[in-house]
Amino acid sequence: MHSQFKFENKKTAYFDNICFISRISVIIFIVIVTTCKHV
């Protein structure tokens, strides 16, 4: 039971990291696109 909970916890942390990274890459992409349009 305890190890199962640990595994679930790891999985959620992994998915949180993916969401965080994708959000940052989207922000970077928008910044690059807007700066290219301004130039």
C-alpha positions as CSV (number, residue, x, y, z in Angstrom):
1,M,0.0,0.0,0.0
2,H,2.7,2.5,1.0
3,S,4.9,1.7,-2.0
4,Q,1.8,2.1,-4.3
5,F,1.2,5.6,-2.8
6,K,4.9,6.5,-3.4
7,F,4.6,5.4,-7.0
8,E,1.4,7.5,-7.5
9,N,3.1,10.5,-6.0
10,K,6.0,10.1,-8.3
11,K,3.7,9.9,-11.3
12,T,1.8,13.1,-10.3
13,A,5.1,15.0,-9.8
14,Y,6.2,13.8,-13.3
15,F,3.1,15.0,-15.0
16,D,3.3,18.3,-13.1
17,N,6.8,18.7,-14.5
18,I,5.6,18.1,-18.0
19,C,2.8,20.7,-17.6
20,F,5.3,23.2,-16.2
21,I,7.9,22.6,-19.0
22,S,5.2,22.9,-21.7
23,R,3.8,26.1,-20.2
24,I,7.3,27.6,-20.2
25,S,8.1,26.6,-23.8
26,V,4.7,28.1,-24.9
27,I,5.6,31.4,-23.1
28,I,9.1,31.4,-24.7
29,F,7.5,30.6,-28.1
30,I,5.1,33.6,-27.8
31,V,7.9,35.9,-26.7
32,I,10.1,34.9,-29.7
33,V,7.2,35.3,-32.1
34,T,6.2,38.7,-30.8
35,T,9.8,40.0,-30.8
36,C,10.3,38.7,-34.4
37,K,7.1,40.6,-35.4
38,H,8.3,43.8,-33.8
39,V,11.7,43.7,-35.6
